[in-house]
Amino acid sequence: MKLGRLILVSVCLAALVLGGCTPKNAATEAGKNKTGGSVYATVEDDLGRKVVLEKKPERIAVLGMSLLNFVDAVGGKIVARPTDRLSNAVPQQFLATPEVGTMNNINLEALIAQKPDLVIVNKTQQEKIIPVLESNNIKVIATGIKTVADVERNLKMIGQVYGQPQKAEDRVAAIEKEIKGIVSKVPQKKLKIVILHATPSTVTVELENSIAGNCAQLLGFDNIAAGSTALSGKPEKTPYSIETLVEKDPDIIFITSMGEAEPAKIEKRLKADVQSNPAWTSLRAVKTDKIYVLPERLFLLNPGLDYPEAIKTMAQKVYPELFK
C-alpha cells in the first residue's frame, strides 16, 4: 500500500516537472487569462476572433441598431449608440444615450470620448474601425446578423457579456415558439418564389442567407435562386437574369428596396431592368398578380428581436386569410 502511494507521488512529481499532473486542454484552460488568472468571459465573434474579457465590461458601446433591443431584453446599459435613421428603432431607455454617428460613418473621436471598455460593432459596416479601437485598448466584438440563427446566437452573446444568460435563453425560447406558431399556420405547399432587390442603380436577386431569403426558407417556400453563385462582396445576393426567371417561373415575386425616399428612381430601375422585357408578362406571378413589396424596416434593416414579425409579414402577403 505504501509502495503504491510512493509510485503515485513519484508519477505526479514527474508530471509536474513536465507540465503539471493535470493535462492541459480546452476544458482546463477555459476561464484562464495569460497569467493563469480567471477571466470573465471568452467570446468568439462573427469574424472568428476570440475576444477575452478579463472582467465584466462596465462601459459598453453598441453600434448595431438591432442589437440595442438585445441589450434592452437582458436589462443592460450602454454608453454610446448610433444615430437612428428610422423612427422608433431605439428602445426608450436609450433615447438619451450619446450618439456617435450613423452605422456607416461612426465618429471615432466621439466614441472614444465616452471611454468604453467594450464596443460591439457590425462586422460588415464597421470592421474597418476595429484596429483603431483596439489600438486604444478597447475590446471589440464583431457581429453579423441576417438569419434567425444569427439573432439567437448574438442574443445569447449579449446575455453572456451582461451576465444575464438566462434572460437571453428565455427570449430565444420565446422567439422560437412564436416562429413555430406562425409556420404551423402556413400550408405545406412548396411555392416557388424569387426575391428581387431593387436600388436606383441595379436589380439583384436575394439568396437564402438574406433576411427575406431566410424568412422564405422558414416558411417552406422554394427560393429559385437557392444555390446560385453569390456576387463578390455580397454573399446574400446573386445577379438578376430574366432568362432564369422565365425558366424557373416563380409562383410569387417579392421585392425589397432600400431607400424609401427614392421610390421613383427605384420604380424606374425596376421598369428598365425587369418590367420592360416582354418576357416579364409571361411569368406566372405576373399573370396572377402575386408580386409583393416587403417593408425595408423588417427585410433590409435587420429586424432583430422582431424576426417573427418579418416572417409573419411575408406569410401574410401570401396567405392574408390566415393572418387577419
Secondary structure as GFF3:
##gff-version 3
##sequence-region A 1 324
A	DSSP	alpha_helix	2	18	.	.	.	ID=ss1
A	DSSP	alpha_helix	26	29	.	.	.	ID=ss2
A	DSSP	beta_strand	41	44	.	.	.	ID=ss3
A	DSSP	beta_strand	50	53	.	.	.	ID=ss4
A	DSSP	beta_strand	60	62	.	.	.	ID=ss5
A	DSSP	alpha_helix	67	73	.	.	.	ID=ss6
A	DSSP	three_ten_helix	92	94	.	.	.	ID=ss7
A	DSSP	beta_strand	101	102	.	.	.	ID=ss8
A	DSSP	beta_strand	105	106	.	.	.	ID=ss9
A	DSSP	alpha_helix	108	113	.	.	.	ID=ss10
A	DSSP	beta_strand	118	122	.	.	.	ID=ss11
A	DSSP	alpha_helix	123	126	.	.	.	ID=ss12
A	DSSP	three_ten_helix	127	129	.	.	.	ID=ss13
A	DSSP	alpha_helix	130	135	.	.	.	ID=ss14
A	DSSP	beta_strand	139	143	.	.	.	ID=ss15
A	DSSP	alpha_helix	148	161	.	.	.	ID=ss16
A	DSSP	alpha_helix	165	185	.	.	.	ID=ss17
A	DSSP	beta_strand	192	198	.	.	.	ID=ss18
A	DSSP	beta_strand	203	206	.	.	.	ID=ss19
A	DSSP	alpha_helix	211	218	.	.	.	ID=ss20
A	DSSP	beta_strand	222	223	.	.	.	ID=ss21
A	DSSP	beta_strand	237	239	.	.	.	ID=ss22
A	DSSP	alpha_helix	242	248	.	.	.	ID=ss23
A	DSSP	beta_strand	252	257	.	.	.	ID=ss24
A	DSSP	alpha_helix	263	270	.	.	.	ID=ss25
A	DSSP	pi_helix	271	275	.	.	.	ID=ss26
A	DSSP	three_ten_helix	278	282	.	.	.	ID=ss27
A	DSSP	alpha_helix	284	287	.	.	.	ID=ss28
A	DSSP	beta_strand	291	293	.	.	.	ID=ss29
A	DSSP	alpha_helix	296	299	.	.	.	ID=ss30
A	DSSP	three_ten_helix	304	306	.	.	.	ID=ss31
A	DSSP	alpha_helix	307	318	.	.	.	ID=ss32
A	DSSP	three_ten_helix	320	322	.	.	.	ID=ss33
###
